[in-house]
Amino acid sequence: MNKVDLKVVMLGHEAVGKTSLLERFVNDRFNEHLSYQNTIGAAFAAKQMEVGGRKFVLGIWDTAGSER
């Protein structure tokens, strides 16, 4: 994987759908009947993208939602 060019951190309360959004965006999958396990600490995913003819790698951090 190439170096990460842009970073995104998803913040929000527990069980609001941060992991579902990440799964849909990165893997193009969504199952409304699937119950995800609670994220422990944080999860990371990367996606290669091209916008306006420029290629970059977007690094996305999915937090657990219990941070203070």
Helices and strands as residue ranges (DSSP letters): E 6-10, H 18-27, E 42-51, E 54-63
